[in-house]
């Protein structure tokens, strides 16, 4: 059975990363750029950091329980206070009765952080991967799920509200190719209506990435990033390099996920 990445070890890893980044906890200026083609401020590559939230609602792989919520919210507060900028989530991170659970916890975490830091002007980036379910066959149906995600995350028009970047979760091109235009159309509508600050892509190889970016470029929509699995278990040269190089050429950021291969390389005690 695959080892499960327990929350307490994720928290310890986060603490270690923050300590290594700034061991004396002395505030230092952070060099910034923008996230991919968007205008969203983001730390330069040497200082960029992100926090994934798959375990915040997944019972199968991570044995999530609502008993974990207090620790999860503490972890969010620690990450925000330590300068972590981007938070990756998804509307399927929590299904059934706990649909969108990770998004809910991000909203609650940000609300608590704001109460404790009312003068803070920093804005996190909430990047939510919207599941490409086979029954979402029109732009409107996918757009509706984008809006539901935005609502669960607590995104508002406030100038201190998190940036919102809805992203496709996977590509349907291999099994339902005509759905691709509907999915892209839903993201397009989210941006055109002011309900997204940029759009994101996920799990696209070089050719499909170029096609997607061209679709959005022709319509004036900035593509912030493409997510790829970049764990210790994948062959970088075979599975990752092509997508990274294509993204670089297109001005799109690459986000690598599951660095510990879903906990396969995590020790359990």
Secondary structure by P-SEA (a helix, b strand, c coil): ccccccaaaaaaaaaaaaaaacccccccbbbbbccccccccccccccccccccccccccccccccccaaaaaaaaaaaaaaacccbbbbccccccccccaaaaaaaaaaaaaaaaacccccbbbbbbbbbbbccccccaaaaaaaaaaaaaaacccccccccbbbbbcccccccccccaaaaaaaaaaaaaaaccccbbbbccccaaaaaaaaaaaaaacccccccccccccccccccccaaaaaaaaaacbbbbbccccccccccccc
